[in-house]
Amino acid sequence: MKTNGRSIKFVNRLKKLYRHANSLTKIAKFPLIKKWVEKQVRNDELIYLTKDKVIEINQEVEKPEDMILPSKIVEYFINKSNYHWIMNFCICREGADCKNYPKDLGCLFMGEAVLNINPKIGRLVSKEEALQHVNACREAGLVHTIGRNKLDSFWLGVGPENKLLTVCNCCECCCITQHVAKLGAKVRKVAHKMPGVVVKTTDKCKGCGLCQSVCIFNAIELIDEKAQINEECRGCGRCVDICPQKAIALTIEDEQSIQKSIGRIDELVDVI
């Protein structure tokens, strides 16, 4: 297992490089480079967790423990893992000089591999501190993605990949996902929505297009002046949150959605 992780100099160069993400994305579309990227991410998988507050709750549900809350997935792994590491910054928001969300709310990493991350870019924390961190991220309006991501293993300089669990706290304006999503279907398929998530527009839609501005995967089209959700939707719920007409409904129709998501992540990463 590699020790000490990446140097501060390396990380700072990455931040500066991220300012040119749009140009780098265009270069990455060249056939040979694109093929290499596809090979690197072939074993990766990330699940977009729907925002808790945008889910339409069945009115018959009276007990909070009966509700499907995606945040429970993150909490499950925080409670399961022996090692929790919080970054001092979000490398995407730092690199892009984000104006909309806190730059200091960085990724949460879990698993044995975090013991080799450079201590100058983050810190080991307790389960309680990890829970407080992800709660702060949700309150700030950030969206969790969770799973196995070789890109994180690379830039942190740690491994093996199946010993590093990523919980990224994403914004729609700076997250690297918006660039990765442009690299083709084989790369986009790394990111999944939770099982059973259904997002639909209703008759209240006025076709303002505001929902399109927060969709990283370009999953919303305006057809006959009405927003339509296509198969690229990852079910994050940003569009539900921002719609001024409350014209987008998000439901989770699979009662086993939480358990299935946990089971899949458990297959990908060993956080003990």
N, C-alpha and C positions, 0 to 999 in steps of 0.2 A: 504494500500500500504506500502511495506517495506521501511524503511528509512536507509540512510547512506551507503547502499550497502555493498560489501565485503571489508574486511580489506586488507591493503597492504600485511600483512603476508600471507593471503590466496592466493592472486594473485601471490606473489613470489613463493609460493609452487607449484602453477599450472605451472608456467614457468619451474621450475626444473623438474616437473613430465613430461612435454612435451618432454623432452630429451629422454624419454623412450617410446615414442608414438608407435613405431613399436611393442614393447613387449606388450603394453597395448591393441593394436589392436588385437593381437592374443588371449589374454585373453577374450576380448569382443566377440569373436566368439563362446564361450561356450554357449550352448543352453539357459540356464536360463538368463544369462547376455544379450545375443543377443535379447531375447524376451523382456527384460526390456527396452533396448535401442530403440527397434522398437516402444514400447508403448509410450516412451517419445517424439518421433519425429512425431507421427502420425498426428498431426495437423500443422506441420511445412511445409513451402514451400519457396524455394529460387529460384530465376531466375538468371541464368548466363547471363550477358550482353556481347554481342559480342563487341570486340574492334571496335571502329568507323572506324579506318583506314584500316581494312582488308576487308571491305565489298565492293563487286563489285558494283559500282554505274552505274545505267542506264545512258548511254551517252546523252539521250534526256533530262535529268533533268538539268536545268540551274540554278534554284534558290536554295540556300542552305537550305531554310526552307522546301523545298520539299523532301529533302534527309531523309532517315531513319537512324537516329543516335541514337544508344542505350543510349548514355550518356544523352539524353534528358529525359529519365525515372528518373534518379537520380536527375537531375535538377528540374524536376516537383515536386518531393517530398520535395526537399530543399525549394523551393519557397512556397509550401503549408504548411509546418510544422512551428509551433511556437517555437519549441525547437530543438536545434542542439548540439550534443556533440561529440567532437573529442578526441579519445584516445591519450595519450602521446606516445604510442608505439603500435606495433602489437604484441600481445601476442604469436602468432605462430612464427614469425620471431625472437622475443626475446628469446623464449624458445628453438628454434632450432639453435640459433646463426647464422642467415642467413648471407651468404657472398655475395649474388647476388643482393639484393634489400634493400632499406632503412628500418631500423627497426622502425624509428620514424613515418612512415606513417601508422597510425593505423586505426581502423574501425571508421566509422561515424555512430552514432546512432541518431535516431529522435523519437519524440513522448514524451508524458507526463512522461513516466517512467524514462527518462534520468535525471530528477530532483533529483532522489535518488541515482545516481551513486556516488561512493566515489570520492570526488573532488581531491584526491591525485593521481588519475590515469588518469585524463583527465580534460577537461574544456568545459564549455558552450561557444558557439561561435555564431556569427551573420550569417545570410544567406550568406553574401558576403564571410566570412571566410570559410564557409562550401563549397561553390562553388570553391574557390581557392584550398582547400584541395583535393577535388576529381579530380580537373584538374591536380594537382601535382602527384597524384597517377597514372593517365592515362599516363602522360609524363614519369613516371618511368617504365612503361610497366606492371603495375598491372591490374588485371581484376576485375571488380565489380561483386559482387553477392548481390542481394537485396531481402529482404522479411522478413518473420517471422521465428525466430530461438530460440527455447527454451533453447538451449545450452548457448546462450548469456545471456538470462534472468537469467539462473542459475549462471553462473560464475560472473556476475555483481551483483547478489543478488538483482535484482529489478523486478518489474512487475506492472500490469499484462502483459502477453505476447502480448496481442493485442494492447498494448500501446507502444510497443518498435519495431521500424523499424531498421533493420540492413542493413548497406551498408558495406560489407566486401571488402577489397582491396587485392586480393589474388595473390600470386606468385605460380609458379608450383613446387617449391622446398620445401617449408615449410608449406603451408596451411594445416589446419586440414582436409580439404576435401579429400586429397589423402588417409588419413587413414579411414575416414568415408566411402569412396567409396568401401572399402574392406569388409564391414559388411553385404553385401547382398542386394538384389533387393529392399526390403521394406525400407531400409535406404537410398539407392541411389536415390530412386524415389522422395525424398524430393527436390532434385535439378533438375531443368528443364532448357531447352534451350528456347529462345524466340520463339514465334510462327512464323512459316514460314522459319526458318533458315535451309539452306541446305549447307552442306559441302561435296565437292567431289574432288577427285584427277583427274588429267588430264594425258595426254600422256607424259607430260614432266617429270613425276616422274622417278627417277633413282634408287629408292629403297634404299636410304642411311639410312633410319630409324631415321633420326634426329628428325622428327616430333613426334615419339613415346616418346622421352625423355621429352617432355613438356606436354603430355596428362595425366592429373590427373586421368581420368576415364578409361584409357587403351582402348580407343575407336578406336585405329589405329592398324591394323594388316598388316604384310607384306605377301602378297600372290603372288606367282610367281614373286618375286622381285619387286612388286609394292605395294605402300601403299593403303590400303582400309579402309574407314571410316565406322564403324558399328553403331548400334542403341544406343550405350552408349554415343555417342557424345553429348556434351552440348553446342556446338556452340560458344565457347569462342574466337576462332580465333588464339590461340597461334601457332597452327601448320602452319597456313597461314603465320604468321609473320616470323617463323624461317626457312621455306623451302628455301634452297639455289637455287632451280630450279624454284621457283614460280609456283609450280605444284599443288597447292591446291587452289581451288576456293570456296569462301563463298558468298552466296547470301541470301537475305531475300525476299521470294516470297509472303509474306502476307503484303499487304500495310497497314493493320491495326495492325501490330505487336506492335508498340509503344503503341497505345491506348488499346489494349487487355492486354498488360503487366501491364500498369498502373491500369486498371480496376481490374485485379486480385489482385494486391498488396493492392489496396484500400479495397478489401473485407477482407483481412487478418489482416491489421493493421490500426488503427486509429491514425494518426500522429498529429491531431489537439491538 
